[in-house]
């Protein structure tokens, strides 16, 4: 059974930082590209960042470039999203997604709220 479990969300003040983690089980993690998406109330889900299966390639949404960093540790089956200089508009539920030719899986999401 495939599971993706996100953690690290919470309430943070504008300008603060958070690090999200997503740990996978039931998949050969190193064969999956990993993505972070987010969805704010009343808005469509948007891609925040992606990282290739080896970690050699990363891409970011325009709204987070220069502030967020995606990374992975294949030995720990975990992908991370370091979020710095957070803004109120970053408030959303953040979802982890594992994608390959073999399947497409989602975590349950973790809430990030940026507010003073």
N, C-alpha and C positions, 0 to 999 in steps of 0.2 A: 504494500500500500504506500502510495506516494504522499509525503507530507512536507509542506513548507511552513515553517513557523517563524513569524516575524516577532521582533522585540525591539525595545529601545524608544518607543514613542512616548509622548507625554506633553506637558505644558512647559513652554519656554518663552522668555521675554524676547521681544524684537532685538535683533543683533546677536542673539545667543546661538548655541550650537547643540546638536544632537547627533548621535550615531545610531542608525538603525542596523539591525542584524537580521539575517534570514538563514535559517539552517534547514537543510534538505535531508530527507531520508527516503529510502525506497527507490532511489534513482542513482545511476552512475553520474555523479555530480559533474565530473570533469568533461562530460560529453554535452553538457547543456550550456547554451548562452543564458545569461541571467539578466533580468530586467527589473527595474523599479518603476512602478506606475503610481499615480495618485489620483484621487477623486475628491473634489470639494463638493459641498452641498449644492445641488442644482446645476452642476457642471458635468461634462463628460470626463471619462477617465482619460488621463494623458500620460504619455511616456515621459519619465523623468530622466532616466539614465539606463544604459545597457552596457554589458561587458561580454566579450566573447568567451568561449569555453576555456581558453588558455589564459585569458586576462590580457592578451596583447592588444586588444582593440576596445576602446571605450567611446561612447557617444553620449551627449547630453542635450536635453531640451534647452531652447534658447533662454527660458526664464530662470534657469538654474546654473548656467555656464559661469564658471569662475567662483561659484559658491559651494557647489556640491561635488563630491568625489565618490565614485563607485570603485570598489575593489573586491577581490575574492581570495579565499584561501581554500584551495581544492583539497588539502589534507584535512580540513575541518568541515568540509561540505557547507561552507558558509559564504554568503555574499554580504557586503557592508555598503552602507550609504552614509558617508560623513557629510553632514549638513551644517554649514557655517553661515554667518551673517543672515540668519533667518528673518523673514519678513511675515507680516500678518497674512499676506496672500499665499504663503506656503502652507497655510492651515488646510489639512485634508486627511483623508485616510490613505495611507501608503501601503501598496500591495507589492509583494514579491512575485515574480513570474519566472518559471523555468521553461525554456523553449528549445526543442530540437526536432529532428525528423521523427523521433520516437514518441514525442508527446508534448503537451502544453499544459502546465500546471500552475495553480495559483495558491497563494497563502490566504489567510483569513483577513489580513490587513491589520495595521496598527495606526492609532489616531495620533496625529501631530497637531498641536494647537499652539500658535504663536500669538501671544497676547500679553499686554502689560496689565 
